[in-house]
């Protein structure tokens, strides 16, 4: 007798005169009935109904059917299963049955052959997978293939040259199973390939192998999310569009045909191709090794700073194999049969393991035996996202062994070192590191220090670098780079593993310049969101002139309005540089016939190094439009174009759109938005995704000790943007503090935008101290936008020493036009010039009637030119009581003028 399913797990289904129970599937707490489960019992069923009303199968937010087809279960009803109905004559029915019998007979003959071919395909793919797992390095995901973005008929492609002009994307596979038919496409929309000719020259032979895997997966349905639940609905929504629609089989197969023919034609016709199209005489026939895979990222466009190729994570199986899997399978594959034993071993040595957070914590004295156990476990399947070494001591040789495994052979994404004592042989302390956080992803090492001048942590970081064998990209925050200690700089100058350097918010131009000049292996440099100064680009130009190895320079992700002469100098420098091939540039304030435009047009029309271009706050002339078209359509150099907050003729927009339609541009965005606001939104989203369930127990405990509606001081705690959600939720919302001080931390414009959002509904916070952070103009703009709201309670705002320029001051001036609560504003030790003072003086003269104290001390760009605008303001303004201008660039004559005006206005104090 069949087992009766519980009430919660089945649905009554009736087909003709038969009623049966069919098990439902629970997804996110909702029971679903799948059509394919009904068809396994009644194959002819194609529709479902209740009370003669046909039910619609569920669709996603884009209107596409959810695969597999399903409806929501209705427990208290019987669902009728329906088959297609057509009126036919009796003779037609008999004829149809005869045809069916013949077809069934033919299918029976072919079934065994089809099954045999399918099994043979899977066997061959599995053999290829075995060979690929034997690669001696695991530096990057190994399973990838390419497709043309658009469909092209082979007959319309004339020659190999045109093949290389098509737009191709590379897709990775999640290595989630030993069975090739259970693999799936990685959850990413694919990466555009830069320089397809060079890419094919380097990876053509390897692509032949991976193309077979892709074809095999397509033939057995591997491109479509498996019905067995091999990937979740969330994962399915992140997959490329062509994977989500099973009807795309023919189109994908045709695109694979084009790629396969291209690989064949390249070898057959290579002797007839212009050397500029392909740089190798023949495609490599030797198996691809880890060293070649390391360079894969060089050919991919728009790789994010986290270097998470395909959103895949490195994990280790229980047999020691390294695999790259999506986050969904990281959590399932990682918990293998040995995991429980590893956790017990960790706990036996005094450690703790948080299964939900995949976090291991080690404290106390770590012996050689402990380290050997941990290293062995990490190499054989002990899967974790985070390893915390907290308040512990370790022998220096054991530390080297642990670092080696963590970087080169483990699944660890985040290493958090807090208060660790490193011992020498005689058990004496060599050095003690306060705090160091290292993020490991693909071939990238991202570092975060606890303080700006933590020499001990720098020594520890150098120790970690010495064990690195696979990471080639180093990622720093500029505020972490030591200003005076040269230990790290001297090591990186000679470090031959360094090929890519990424620095966000950098303020130490000397550090960057020295590396560019001294390190002969550095190929790629990315500088994001730097703090604008007149010497930044000129210093960079001088360093580039003395470098002969850089090939890629990315200064696209910044929001400061550059000095025009600096941008022009940079373009001229790169025009004559011997090795520079790719420049990603963000340029502001381009106007018809100004020097900015003329130099940009010259670079686009006569050189090929500008591959990515972002233009902001400009007027795009017809001449510049033609240069953009020429660089993309004729030189095939410009492939990525974004235009923000600029004036552009409609016909120019149409011409640029045509470039994208014809695949000359792989990316095109034209918007009225300001780039700074778009960038902040994207960065905040990345911040939320970077660390799952972020915690800072020390911070949380400190806030919890404070009284409600009191003062909370969080100065000098090395707080970062990650901590601002905690500050907002606990200090501003829960404790409703009136005074909040976050001075001398590492808060950037991202963190300040989080605080600013909280101020929108604030009714208690009156004083906010943010001195000595890295807020910049973008952060000031976020604050000013919120403080422009009429329902505000904030009275004191302290923004000293935050790299604020006149651009940020203009935002504050616009805010002061409408804000009626702010009384004290501190802007000392920034980069405000006479122009910024002019803007402030204007609003204090005409609009603002509430500000009582203004501090602009130690702004060295303020000169006597500000006197003529400040004196009329002082004479007319009736509310300003204190004006601090000490340590600016004022002459003695200028100071005397202020003293005279102060003598005539007794209620105003001017500090000079």
C-alpha positions in Angstrom: 0.0 0.0 0.0 1.3 3.5 -1.0 2.4 5.7 1.9 0.0 8.5 2.6 1.7 11.9 2.5 1.1 14.4 5.3 -1.3 17.2 4.8 1.4 19.7 4.3 3.3 17.9 1.6 0.9 16.9 -1.1 -1.7 18.1 -3.6 -4.8 16.1 -4.8 -4.7 15.9 -8.6 -7.5 14.4 -10.8 -6.9 13.1 -14.3 -10.0 11.7 -16.0 -11.3 9.2 -13.5 -8.2 8.9 -11.4 -7.3 11.0 -8.3 -3.9 10.8 -6.8 -1.7 12.5 -4.3 1.4 14.4 -5.7 4.1 15.7 -3.5 4.6 19.5 -3.5 7.9 21.5 -3.3 8.4 24.2 -0.6 10.4 27.2 -1.8 10.7 30.2 0.6 7.8 28.8 2.7 5.4 28.5 -0.2 4.2 25.1 -1.6 4.4 24.7 -5.3 3.0 22.0 -7.6 5.3 21.3 -10.6 3.8 20.3 -14.0 6.7 17.9 -14.7 5.8 15.9 -11.5 2.2 15.4 -12.8 3.5 14.5 -16.3 5.7 11.7 -14.9 2.3 10.0 -14.0 0.2 11.4 -16.8 2.5 12.4 -19.7 -0.2 14.0 -21.9 -1.1 16.6 -19.4 -0.4 20.2 -20.5 -2.7 22.4 -18.4 -4.3 22.5 -14.9 -7.7 23.8 -13.7 -10.0 24.2 -10.7 -13.8 24.3 -11.1 -13.4 24.5 -14.9 -11.1 27.6 -14.6 -7.7 27.0 -16.3 -4.9 28.1 -14.0 -2.0 30.2 -15.3 1.5 29.0 -14.6 3.6 31.4 -12.5 5.8 34.0 -14.2 8.8 36.1 -12.9 8.9 39.9 -12.7 9.9 40.1 -16.4 6.8 38.2 -17.5 8.8 35.0 -18.3 7.5 31.6 -17.2 9.3 30.3 -14.1 11.2 27.1 -15.1 10.1 24.4 -14.4 6.5 25.3 -14.9 4.5 25.5 -11.6 1.5 26.8 -9.8 0.9 27.5 -6.1 -0.6 24.5 -4.4 -4.2 24.7 -3.2 -4.5 22.2 -0.3 -8.3 22.2 0.1 -9.1 21.8 -3.6 -8.7 19.0 -6.2 -6.8 20.2 -9.2 -7.9 18.8 -12.6 -5.1 17.8 -15.0 -6.0 18.5 -18.6 -4.6 17.3 -21.9 -4.9 19.1 -25.3 -8.3 18.7 -27.0 -9.0 18.9 -30.7 -12.0 17.7 -32.7 -11.1 15.0 -35.1 -12.9 12.4 -37.2 -12.8 8.8 -36.3 -10.7 8.0 -39.4 -8.2 10.8 -38.5 -7.9 9.4 -35.0 -7.2 5.9 -36.3 -4.7 7.3 -38.8 -3.0 9.2 -36.0 -2.8 6.1 -33.8 -1.1 4.2 -36.7 1.4 7.0 -37.1 2.1 7.0 -33.4 2.7 3.3 -33.4 5.2 3.7 -36.3 6.9 6.6 -34.5 7.2 4.6 -31.3 8.7 1.7 -33.1 11.3 4.0 -34.7 12.0 5.8 -31.4 12.6 2.4 -29.6 15.3 1.7 -32.2 17.0 5.0 -31.7 16.6 5.3 -27.9 19.6 3.1 -27.1 21.8 5.0 -29.6 20.7 8.4 -28.1 21.4 7.2 -24.6 24.7 5.8 -25.7 25.7 9.0 -27.4 24.7 11.1 -24.4 26.7 8.9 -22.0 29.6 9.1 -24.4 29.4 12.9 -24.3 29.3 12.9 -20.5 32.2 10.5 -20.3 34.4 12.7 -22.6 33.5 15.8 -20.7 34.3 14.1 -17.4 37.7 13.0 -18.8 38.4 16.7 -19.8 37.4 17.8 -16.3 39.8 15.3 -14.7 42.7 16.6 -16.8 41.8 20.2 -15.9 41.8 19.4 -12.2 45.3 18.2 -12.5 46.6 21.7 -13.3 49.2 22.5 -10.8 47.9 26.0 -10.0 44.4 27.0 -9.1 44.7 30.8 -9.5 41.5 31.4 -11.3 38.3 29.6 -12.4 39.2 27.1 -15.1 35.9 26.5 -16.9 35.0 29.3 -19.3 33.8 29.7 -22.9 33.0 32.6 -25.2 29.9 33.5 -27.2 29.2 36.4 -29.6 26.8 38.8 -28.0 24.6 39.0 -31.0 23.6 36.4 -33.5 25.5 36.4 -36.8 25.1 34.3 -39.8 28.4 32.7 -40.9 27.7 33.7 -44.5 27.6 37.4 -43.5 31.1 37.3 -41.9 33.7 38.1 -44.4 37.1 36.9 -43.3 39.0 36.4 -40.0 39.5 40.2 -39.6 35.7 40.7 -39.3 35.5 37.8 -36.8 37.8 39.8 -34.5 35.6 42.9 -34.7 32.6 41.1 -33.2 31.6 41.7 -29.6 32.3 38.5 -27.5 31.6 37.7 -23.9 33.2 35.2 -21.7 31.2 33.1 -19.3 32.4 30.9 -16.4 31.0 27.7 -15.2 30.3 26.8 -11.5 32.3 23.7 -10.7 29.6 22.4 -8.4 29.7 18.7 -9.3 31.7 15.8 -10.5 28.9 15.1 -13.0 29.3 17.4 -16.0 25.5 17.4 -16.7 25.0 19.1 -13.3 27.3 22.1 -13.9 25.7 25.4 -14.6 26.6 28.9 -15.8 28.1 31.1 -13.2 25.8 33.8 -11.8 27.2 36.7 -13.9 26.1 38.4 -17.1 29.5 37.7 -18.7 32.6 39.8 -19.4 33.2 41.6 -22.6 36.6 40.6 -24.2 39.1 43.3 -24.9 41.2 42.7 -28.1 39.6 39.5 -29.3 42.5 38.8 -31.6 45.1 38.8 -28.8 42.7 36.8 -26.6 42.3 34.1 -29.3 46.0 34.0 -29.8 46.6 33.3 -26.1 43.6 31.0 -25.4 42.5 29.5 -28.7 43.8 26.0 -28.0 42.3 26.1 -24.5 38.9 27.4 -25.9 38.7 24.3 -28.1 38.7 22.2 -24.9 36.2 24.3 -23.0 34.0 24.7 -26.0 33.5 20.9 -26.0 32.4 21.2 -22.4 30.0 24.0 -23.2 28.5 21.9 -26.2 28.2 18.9 -24.0 26.3 20.9 -21.3 24.0 22.4 -24.0 23.2 18.9 -25.4 22.3 17.5 -21.9 20.5 20.7 -20.7 23.3 22.0 -18.5 22.8 25.6 -19.6 19.3 25.6 -18.1 19.0 25.6 -14.3 18.6 21.9 -13.3 15.1 21.0 -12.1 16.6 19.0 -9.2 17.2 22.2 -7.3 20.9 22.3 -8.2 20.7 26.1 -8.0 18.2 28.3 -6.2 15.7 30.8 -7.6 18.0 33.7 -6.4 20.9 32.2 -8.3 18.8 31.7 -11.4 17.8 35.3 -11.5 21.5 36.3 -11.5 22.3 34.1 -14.5 22.8 35.5 -18.1 19.5 36.0 -20.0 20.2 33.3 -22.5 20.4 30.7 -19.7 17.0 31.7 -18.2 15.1 30.9 -21.4 15.3 27.2 -22.4 13.9 28.1 -25.8 17.3 29.7 -26.7 18.9 26.3 -27.4 19.1 27.0 -31.2 20.5 30.5 -30.8 23.1 29.5 -28.3 24.1 26.5 -30.5 24.5 28.8 -33.5 26.7 31.1 -31.5 28.9 28.2 -30.4 29.1 27.3 -34.1 30.5 30.8 -34.9 33.1 30.5 -32.2 34.1 27.0 -33.3 34.4 28.1 -36.9 36.4 31.1 -35.9 38.9 29.0 -34.0 39.2 26.7 -37.0 39.5 29.6 -39.5 42.1 31.3 -37.4 44.5 28.4 -37.7 43.7 27.9 -41.4 44.0 31.5 -42.5 46.4 32.9 -40.0 49.2 33.3 -42.6 46.9 35.7 -44.6 46.0 38.0 -41.6 47.5 41.4 -41.0 50.0 41.1 -38.0 48.1 43.9 -36.3 45.1 41.7 -36.1 46.7 38.7 -34.5 50.2 38.7 -32.9 51.0 35.0 -33.0 51.7 32.9 -36.0 49.8 29.8 -34.7 47.5 29.2 -31.8 49.3 27.5 -28.9 48.8 23.7 -28.8 50.3 23.1 -25.4 48.0 22.6 -22.4 47.2 25.8 -20.6 48.8 26.1 -17.2 48.2 28.2 -14.2 50.7 30.9 -15.2 48.6 31.5 -18.3 45.3 31.4 -16.5 46.7 34.2 -14.2 46.6 36.6 -17.1 43.1 35.8 -18.1 41.7 38.9 -16.3 43.9 41.2 -18.4 41.7 40.5 -21.5 38.3 41.0 -19.7 36.5 44.3 -19.6 34.8 45.8 -16.5 36.2 43.4 -13.9 35.1 44.7 -10.5 37.6 45.7 -7.9 36.8 42.6 -5.8 38.1 40.4 -8.7 35.3 38.0 -8.2 35.3 36.4 -11.6 31.9 35.0 -12.3 30.9 35.7 -8.7 32.7 32.4 -7.9 34.5 31.5 -4.7 37.4 29.2 -4.2 36.7 26.1 -2.1 38.5 22.9 -1.3 36.9 19.5 -1.5 37.5 16.7 0.9 39.9 15.0 -1.5 42.1 18.2 -1.7 40.8 19.4 -5.1 40.3 23.2 -5.5 37.1 24.3 -7.1 35.5 27.5 -8.0 31.8 27.6 -7.1 28.9 30.1 -6.7 27.9 31.2 -3.2 25.0 28.8 -3.3 27.2 25.8 -3.7 30.0 27.2 -1.6 27.6 26.6 1.4 26.6 23.1 0.3 29.8 21.6 -1.2 31.9 23.1 1.6 30.1 21.2 4.3 31.5 17.8 3.4 31.6 14.8 5.5 34.9 15.8 7.2 33.7 19.2 8.2 32.3 18.0 11.6 35.6 16.4 12.4 37.5 19.5 11.5 35.2 21.7 13.7 35.8 19.3 16.6 39.6 19.5 16.1 39.3 23.3 16.0 37.4 23.3 19.3 39.8 20.9 20.9 42.6 23.5 20.3 40.5 26.2 22.0 38.9 27.6 18.8 35.3 28.4 17.9 33.4 27.9 14.7 30.3 29.8 13.6 28.5 27.6 11.1 26.1 30.3 10.0 28.8 32.9 9.3 31.4 30.3 8.2 33.8 32.0 10.6 36.6 30.3 12.7 38.2 32.1 15.7 41.5 31.1 17.2 42.8 32.5 20.5 45.6 31.8 22.9 48.9 30.0 22.3 49.0 28.3 18.9 51.4 25.4 18.9 53.2 23.8 16.0 50.8 20.8 16.3 47.8 23.2 16.1 49.1 24.8 13.0 49.9 21.5 11.2 46.4 20.3 12.0 44.8 23.5 10.8 46.8 23.6 7.6 46.1 20.0 6.8 42.3 20.6 7.3 42.3 23.7 5.1 44.0 21.9 2.3 41.5 19.0 2.5 38.1 20.6 2.7 37.8 22.7 5.9 35.7 25.4 4.2 35.4 28.8 5.9 34.8 32.4 4.7 36.6 34.1 7.6 39.5 33.2 9.9 40.1 35.3 13.0 43.4 35.2 14.8 42.6 37.1 18.0 44.7 37.7 21.2 47.0 34.8 20.3 50.7 34.0 20.0 52.4 32.0 17.3 55.9 30.9 16.2 57.2 32.8 13.2 57.8 29.7 11.1 54.3 28.3 11.9 52.9 31.7 10.9 54.7 31.4 7.5 53.2 27.9 7.0 49.7 29.1 7.9 50.0 32.1 5.5 51.1 29.9 2.7 48.0 27.7 3.0 45.6 30.5 3.5 46.6 32.4 0.4 47.4 29.6 -2.0 45.3 26.6 -1.0 42.3 27.5 1.2 38.8 28.7 0.7 39.3 31.7 3.1 38.0 35.0 1.8 38.7 37.2 4.9 41.7 37.0 7.3 41.2 39.1 10.5 44.3 39.5 12.7 43.8 41.3 16.0 46.4 41.5 18.7 48.8 38.7 17.6 52.2 38.1 19.1 54.8 36.6 16.7 57.5 34.6 18.5 61.0 33.6 17.5 62.8 30.4 18.3 63.6 31.2 21.9 60.0 32.1 22.6 60.9 35.8 22.6 58.5 38.3 21.0 59.6 39.4 17.5 56.7 41.9 17.1 53.1 42.4 18.0 50.5 43.4 15.4 47.4 45.3 16.6 45.0 44.8 13.7 45.2 43.7 10.1 42.4 42.6 7.8 43.1 40.9 4.5 40.6 40.0 1.8 41.6 37.2 -0.7 39.7 36.9 -3.9 40.8 35.2 -7.1 44.2 36.7 -7.7 43.7 39.8 -5.5 44.8 40.8 -2.0 43.0 43.7 -0.4 44.4 45.1 2.8 43.0 47.2 5.6 45.0 48.4 8.6 43.9 49.5 12.0 45.9 52.7 12.1 47.8 54.8 9.6 51.2 54.1 11.1 51.0 50.6 12.4 54.5 49.5 11.7 54.0 46.1 13.3 51.1 45.2 11.1 53.1 46.3 8.1 55.8 43.9 9.0 53.1 41.2 9.3 51.7 42.1 5.9 55.2 41.8 4.3 55.5 38.4 5.9 52.2 37.4 4.3 53.3 38.7 0.9 56.4 36.6 1.1 54.3 33.4 1.1 52.1 34.5 -1.8 52.4 32.5 -5.0 49.2 33.3 -6.9 48.0 36.8 -6.1 49.1 39.4 -8.6 46.7 42.3 -7.7 47.2 44.3 -4.5 44.4 46.6 -3.3 44.9 49.3 -0.7 43.0 52.2 0.7 45.1 55.3 0.4 44.5 56.3 4.0 46.1 53.0 5.1 49.4 53.5 3.3 52.1 54.7 5.7 53.2 58.3 5.2 56.5 57.9 6.9 57.4 54.3 7.4 59.0 52.9 4.2 59.0 49.2 5.1 56.0 48.3 2.8 57.2 50.6 0.1 60.7 49.2 0.0 59.3 45.7 -0.2 56.8 46.4 -3.0 59.5 48.2 -5.0 61.3 44.9 -5.5 58.3 42.6 -5.3 58.1 40.6 -8.6 54.7 39.1 -8.0 53.0 42.5 -8.3 51.5 43.2 -11.7 48.3 45.2 -10.7 47.9 47.9 -8.1 44.5 49.3 -7.0 44.4 52.3 -4.6 41.2 53.9 -3.4 41.2 57.4 -1.7 44.9 57.8 -2.0 46.6 60.8 -0.5 50.3 59.8 -0.7 51.4 60.6 -4.2 55.0 59.9 -3.3 54.2 56.3 -2.5 52.5 55.7 -5.8 55.1 57.5 -7.8 57.9 55.5 -6.2 56.2 52.2 -7.1 55.5 53.3 -10.7 59.2 54.2 -11.2 60.8 51.4 -9.3 58.7 48.2 -9.8 59.5 46.8 -13.2 56.7 44.2 -13.2 53.8 46.6 -12.5 51.5 46.5 -15.6 48.2 47.9 -14.4 47.4 50.8 -12.1 43.9 51.8 -10.9 43.3 55.0 -8.8 39.8 55.5 -7.5 38.2 58.4 -5.7 41.4 60.3 -5.0 41.4 63.6 -3.1 41.8 66.4 -5.6 44.9 68.6 -5.4 46.6 70.7 -8.0 49.7 68.4 -7.9 48.0 65.0 -8.2 47.9 64.5 -12.0 51.2 66.3 -12.5 52.9 64.0 -10.0 51.3 61.0 -11.7 52.5 62.3 -15.2 56.1 62.7 -13.9 56.1 59.1 -12.6 54.7 57.7 -15.8 57.3 59.4 -17.9 60.0 57.5 -16.0 58.2 54.1 -16.3 58.6 51.8 -19.3 56.3 48.8 -18.3 52.8 50.2 -17.5 50.2 49.0 -20.0 46.9 49.9 -18.3 46.0 53.1 -16.4 42.5 53.4 -14.9 41.5 56.8 -13.4 37.9 56.4 -14.4 36.2 56.0 -11.0 36.7 59.3 -9.4 34.4 62.3 -8.9 36.7 65.3 -8.3 36.8 68.0 -11.0 40.4 67.7 -12.2 42.6 70.6 -12.9 42.2 71.0 -16.7 46.0 71.5 -17.3 46.6 68.3 -15.4 44.3 66.2 -17.6 45.9 67.7 -20.7 49.3 66.9 -19.4 48.3 63.3 -18.7 47.0 62.8 -22.3 50.1 64.3 -23.8 52.3 62.1 -21.5 50.6 58.9 -22.6 50.7 59.8 -26.3 54.4 59.5 -26.2 54.6 56.6 -23.7 56.2 53.4 -25.1 54.2 50.7 -23.3 50.8 52.3 -22.4 48.0 50.6 -24.3 44.8 51.2 -22.4 43.6 54.3 -20.6 40.3 54.5 -18.7 39.6 58.2 -18.2 37.0 60.4 -16.5 37.1 63.9 -17.9 35.1 67.0 -16.7 34.1 70.3 -18.1 34.7 69.7 -21.8 33.5 72.7 -23.8 33.6 73.4 -27.6 37.1 74.4 -28.7 38.5 74.6 -25.2 41.9 73.0 -24.6 40.3 70.1 -22.8 38.3 69.2 -25.9 41.1 69.8 -28.4 43.5 67.5 -26.6 40.8 64.8 -26.2 39.8 65.0 -29.8 43.5 64.7 -30.8 44.0 61.6 -28.6 40.8 59.9 -29.9 41.6 60.6 -33.5 45.3 59.8 -33.7 46.0 57.4 -30.9 44.4 54.1 -29.7 45.1 54.2 -26.0 41.7 55.6 -24.8 39.5 52.5 -24.5 37.1 53.6 -21.7 35.8 57.2 -21.4 33.5 58.8 -19.0 32.5 62.5 -19.6 30.8 64.6 -17.0 29.4 68.1 -16.8 30.3 69.0 -20.3 29.0 70.2 -23.7 29.5 67.6 -26.4 30.2 69.3 -29.7 29.7 67.7 -33.1 33.5 67.6 -33.5 33.9 65.6 -30.3 31.1 63.3 -31.4 32.9 62.6 -34.7 36.1 61.9 -32.8 34.3 59.4 -30.6 32.7 57.7 -33.6 36.1 57.5 -35.4 37.9 56.0 -32.4 35.2 53.4 -32.0 34.2 52.6 -35.6 37.5 53.1 -37.5 40.3 52.6 -34.9 38.3 50.0 -32.9 40.0 51.4 -29.7 37.1 53.1 -27.8 34.7 50.3 -26.6 33.2 51.8 -23.4 31.5 55.2 -23.2 29.5 57.0 -20.5 28.2 60.5 -20.6 26.8 62.1 -17.4 25.1 65.4 -16.8 26.1 66.9 -20.1 24.5 68.6 -23.1 24.3 66.5 -26.3 22.5 67.0 -29.6 19.8 64.4 -30.4 21.5 63.4 -33.7 24.8 62.9 -31.8 22.9 60.6 -29.3 21.5 58.7 -32.2 24.9 58.2 -33.8 26.5 57.0 -30.6 23.5 54.6 -30.1 24.2 53.2 -33.5 27.8 52.4 -32.5 26.4 50.3 -29.6 23.8 48.6 -31.9 26.6 47.7 -34.4 28.8 46.3 -31.5 31.5 49.0 -32.0 30.8 50.0 -28.4 30.3 47.2 -25.9 28.9 49.6 -23.4 27.0 53.0 -23.7 25.3 55.1 -21.1 24.0 58.6 -21.6 22.2 60.1 -18.6 21.3 63.4 -17.0 22.3 62.2 -13.5 25.5 63.3 -11.8 28.1 60.6 -11.7 28.9 61.2 -8.0 25.3 60.2 -6.9 25.3 57.2 -9.1 28.7 56.1 -7.9 27.7 56.5 -4.2 24.7 54.3 -4.7 26.7 51.6 -6.4 29.4 51.7 -3.8 27.0 51.4 -0.9 25.4 48.3 -2.6 28.9 46.8 -3.0 29.6 47.6 0.7 26.5 45.7 1.8 27.4 42.7 -0.3 31.1 42.6 0.6 30.8 41.1 4.1 27.8 39.1 5.0 26.4 39.9 8.5 29.2 42.3 9.4 29.7 42.7 13.2 31.9 44.9 15.4 31.3 43.8 19.0 33.6 46.4 20.5 31.7 49.2 18.9 28.3 47.7 19.7 29.3 47.2 23.4 30.6 50.8 23.7 27.4 52.3 22.3 25.2 50.0 24.5 26.9 51.4 27.6 25.8 55.0 26.8 22.7 56.6 28.2 19.7 57.4 26.0 19.7 61.0 24.5 23.3 61.5 25.8 26.7 62.1 24.2 28.5 59.3 22.3 32.2 59.6 21.5 33.6 57.1 19.0 36.9 58.9 18.2 40.0 57.1 17.1 38.4 53.7 16.9 39.6 53.0 13.3 35.9 52.8 12.2 35.3 52.3 8.5 32.3 52.6 6.3 31.2 49.1 7.3 30.6 50.3 10.8 28.3 53.2 9.9 25.2 51.0 9.8 25.9 50.0 13.4 26.4 53.6 14.4 23.1 54.7 12.8 21.0 51.8 14.1 22.3 51.8 17.7 23.6 55.4 18.4 21.3 57.6 16.3 18.1 55.5 16.2 18.1 53.4 19.3 20.0 55.6 21.8 18.8 58.8 20.2 22.1 60.6 21.1 22.3 64.4 21.0 26.0 64.5 20.5 27.9 62.1 18.2 31.7 62.3 17.6 33.3 60.1 15.0 36.6 62.0 14.7 39.9 60.5 13.5 38.5 57.4 11.9 38.5 56.0 8.3 35.0 57.1 7.2 34.7 58.0 3.5 31.9 59.5 1.4 30.1 56.1 1.5 29.9 56.0 5.3 28.8 59.6 5.5 26.0 59.0 3.0 24.7 56.3 5.4 24.8 58.8 8.3 23.1 61.5 6.1 20.2 59.2 5.3 19.6 58.8 9.1 19.5 62.5 9.6 16.5 62.8 7.4 14.3 61.4 10.2 16.4 62.5 13.1 14.8 64.5 15.9 17.4 64.3 18.6 21.0 64.6 17.2 22.2 68.2 17.5 26.0 68.0 17.2 27.9 65.9 14.7 31.7 65.8 14.8 33.4 64.2 11.7 36.9 65.8 11.8 40.0 64.0 10.4 38.2 61.5 8.2 38.1 61.0 4.4 34.7 62.4 3.6 35.7 64.5 0.5 33.3 66.6 -1.6 31.0 63.6 -2.3 30.4 63.0 1.4 29.7 66.8 1.9 27.2 66.7 -0.9 25.3 63.9 0.7 25.2 65.8 4.0 24.2 69.1 2.4 21.4 67.5 0.5 19.8 66.1 3.7 20.5 69.2 5.7 18.6 71.2 3.1 15.5 69.6 4.4 13.4 72.0 6.5 12.8 69.5 9.3 16.3 69.4 10.8 17.6 69.4 14.3 21.4 69.5 13.7 23.0 72.6 15.1 26.8 71.9 15.0 28.6 70.3 12.1 32.4 69.7 12.3 34.1 68.8 9.0 37.7 69.8 9.6 40.5 67.9 7.8 38.4 66.0 5.3 40.0 66.9 1.9 37.0 69.3 1.1 37.4 71.6 -1.9 35.4 74.5 -3.3 33.0 71.9 -4.9 32.0 70.7 -1.4 31.7 74.3 -0.2 29.3 75.1 -3.0 27.0 72.3 -1.8 27.2 73.6 1.8 26.3 77.1 0.5 23.3 75.8 -1.3 22.2 74.1 2.0 22.7 77.3 4.0 20.3 79.1 1.8 17.4 77.1 3.2 18.7 75.5 6.5 17.5 77.3 9.6 18.9 75.2 12.4 22.7 75.0 11.8 24.6 77.5 13.9 28.2 76.3 14.0 30.1 75.1 10.9 33.7 73.9 11.1 35.7 73.7 7.8 39.3 74.1 8.9 42.3 72.2 7.5 40.8 71.5 4.1 41.5 72.7 0.5 39.1 75.6 0.3 40.3 78.5 -1.8 39.1 82.1 -2.3 36.4 80.9 -4.6 34.9 78.8 -1.8 35.0 81.8 0.5 33.3 83.9 -2.1 30.4 81.4 -2.3 30.0 81.3 1.5 30.2 85.0 1.9 27.5 85.5 -0.7 25.0 83.2 1.0 25.8 84.7 4.5 25.2 88.1 3.1 21.9 87.5 1.3 20.1 84.4 2.5 21.3 82.7 5.8 20.2 84.3 9.0 21.1 81.5 11.5 24.8 80.7 11.3 26.7 82.0 14.3 30.2 80.5 13.9 32.2 79.7 10.8 35.7 78.1 11.0 37.9 78.1 7.9 41.3 78.0 9.7 44.3 76.4 8.1 43.0 76.5 4.5 46.3 77.6 2.8 44.5 78.4 -0.4 42.7 81.4 1.2 44.5 84.6 0.4 43.9 88.3 0.6 41.6 88.0 -2.4 38.9 86.9 0.0 39.0 90.1 2.0 36.9 92.1 -0.4 34.0 89.6 -0.3 34.2 89.0 3.5 34.2 92.6 4.7 30.8 93.4 3.0 29.4 90.2 4.4 30.5 91.0 7.9 29.0 94.5 7.6 25.6 93.2 6.5 25.2 89.9 8.4 23.6 90.2 11.8 23.9 86.7 13.2 27.5 85.6 12.7 29.4 85.9 16.0 32.7 84.1 15.4 34.9 83.9 12.3 38.1 81.9 12.5 40.6 82.4 9.8 43.9 81.7 11.6 46.7 79.9 9.7 45.4 80.9 6.3 47.6 82.6 3.6 46.7 86.1 4.7 49.2 88.9 4.6 49.7 91.3 7.6 48.0 94.0 5.6 45.0 91.8 5.1 44.8 90.9 8.8 44.9 94.6 9.7 41.8 95.2 7.5 40.0 92.5 9.4 41.0 94.0 12.7 39.6 97.4 11.6 36.2 95.9 10.7 36.1 93.9 13.9 36.7 97.1 15.9 33.5 98.6 14.4 31.4 95.5 15.2 31.7 94.6 18.8 29.6 91.4 18.7 31.9 89.7 16.2 35.2 87.9 17.1 37.6 87.2 14.2 40.4 84.9 15.0 43.5 85.6 12.8 
